[in-house]
Amino acid sequence: LGEAIARHLANHMGLYKKALVVDLDNTLWGGVIGDDGKDGIELGQETARGRTFTDIQAHILQLKRRGVFLAISSKNDEAIAKEGFQHPATVLKWDDFAFHAINWDNKSSNLERIASALNIGLDSIVFIDDNPAERAEVRSRLPMVTIPDCGENPEDHLAALMTLDLFHRTSSLTNEDLLRNANF
C-alpha cells in the first residue's frame, strides 16, 4: 500500500521516469546479433526464451504508446545492430526508438548523450542491460540513473519493468504524452 501511495504521489509531483534505454543483445532478443545473425537470435513463439523476449518487446512498445521515450545504448556496429529489427518476430522496429547510441563507447557516456538529445535529466532515465559490468559502470558514474537490479535473466527484466511501475501512469494521457515520440 505504501508503494502504491508513493507512486501516486510521484506521478502528481512529476517525479516519474520519462525514458527507457535498453541494450540489444540478450536484452531485446536472445543471442548476439553480430555472431548469430538475424535468423539465429531468439525471438518469437517457437521457444520459451524467444517468447520472453517477444513479451519484453511488446511491453516496451506499450510504454512508447504511453509517451515514454525509447532509446538504445549498445556496443556494436549500427548496421549489424539494425539486423535484429529485421527478424520476422520483432515487435519493436528501429523507428520506435527516439535515439540510437550504437558505438563502442561506455554506456554512461551514451546515456549522457541520450539525455542531452532528448532534453531530459539523467534522473528521468531507466536503463536495462543484461551485462552486470555495464550496469556497474553506469551505476558508478551516473548514480541518478535508475537501473533495476534484474540480473541476466530476461524474465527478470520483464518483471522489473512491469512491477516497478517507474513510468508515468494516470487515468488519462495528454496529447503531449501521446505525441512525445513524434518529434524524434
N, C-alpha and C positions, 0 to 999 in steps of 0.2 A: 504494500500500500504506500509505504514511504517513497519507493522508487517511482511509482506512478504519479504521485503528487509532485515530486521533484521534476519529472519530465514535463508535466503540465505547466508548472511554473517556468521552466526553462523555455518552453515554447512561447509563452506570453511575454517573456523578457527578451526574446530574440537570441537566446544562447544556443540554439540548435546548430548542428553542423550543416554546411552548405555544399560540400564536395566530397566525393568518394574517389580516391586514387587507388588504382589496382595495378598489380604486376600482371603478367600474362601467363607464362609457363607455370603449370601446376597451381595456378590461381584461377584463371578463367577457363582453362582446359587442362586436361591431364597430359603430361609429357612436355617435351621441349621441341618447339616448332622447328628450330634450326637443325635438330638431329632427326626428328621423327617425320617432318613434313606434314602438310595439312591432312593427308589421309592417315597418318599414324597417330595423331593426337586423339585423346579420349574425350569424346563429346557426343551426346546423343543417347538414344534409348536402348542401345544394344547391350550395355553393361551397367552395373550399379554405379561404378565410378563415373562413367560417362553421363549418366542421369543426374548425378550430383552436380557436375559442372554445368549441365544444362539448367538445372534448378537455380544455381548461383547466378547464371546469366539472366534468367527470367526475373529473379528478384532485383537484380541491379537495373534492369530495364524499367521495372516498376518505379524504382527510385528516381530515375531520369524523368519519367512521366509525371512525378510529383514535384519536379523542379530542382532536383539535386543535380549539380554539375558532376559529370563523369570525366575522369582523366586517366591516362596510362603513364606509369613510370616503369620502364622495362630496360634491362641491359640486353640489347640486341641490335640488329640492323633493321631499320624500318621496313625495307622491302620484304625481309624474311618474316618479321612480326605480322605484317599485313596478311600473310598467307593464312594465318589462323582464322581470320574473319571470312575466309572463302570456304571454310568447311561447310558441308551441306547442313549440318545440325546446329550451326551457330545461331544463337538468339540475338546477340549483340552484333552490331555492324560497326565498321570503322568510324562511320559518321556519327555514331551515338556518343562519341567522346569529344568533349569540347577542346581538349588539349592532349597531344601525344608527345611525351618526353621519352623517346626511344633512342638511346645512345649508351655509351659506356661510362657515363659519369655516375658519381654516387647518388643514391636515391634522395638524400637530403637536399642536395643541390637541385635536383629535378623538382622536388616538392616546392622549393623556393621559387623556381621559375613558373610552376603551375599557379601558385598563389598570386604571383605578380600578374600573370596573363589574365587570370580570372577576376582580378581585383578583389580578392578576399584575404582575410587574415589566415595565417598558418593554423590558428586555433579553430578554424572552421573546417579543417580537413580531417577526414578519416582515411587511414592508409591500411590496405590489406596486401600482404605479401606472404607467401608460404615459407620464405627463407628466413630463419632466425637471425642470421648475421645481418641481413638487410634491415630487419625490424630493429635490431640493436643499434645499428649505425644511425638510423633516423631517430630513435628514442634518445640517444646520447646527444645528438646535435640539435634536434628540434623537439624538445620535451612538450611543447604546446600542441603538437600533432597527436590526434587520438589514434592509437594503434591497439585494436582489440587483441588480447593475448589468446590467439586461437590456434597456435601451433601450425603444423604442416598438414593436418587432415582437412581436406576440402569440406567435409560435412561440418566441421567446427567453424569454418569461415562462414558458411551459410547460417548456422545457428547464431553466431555472433552478430551478423548483420540483422537478423530477424529479432533477436531477443533484446539486444542493447538499445534498440529504438533511438538511435542517435540523431536522426534526421527529423526535420520539421514535420509535424503532423497535426493538422487541425481538422475540424469537421468540413471546412471548405477551403479550397485552394483559390488563390487570387490569380488574375491574369498574369501578373508578374511571375508567379511561381511556374505557371504553365509555359510561359514564353522564355524563361531564363536561358535555356539552352539554344534557342533560335538564333542568338546573336553570335554563336561560335560555329 
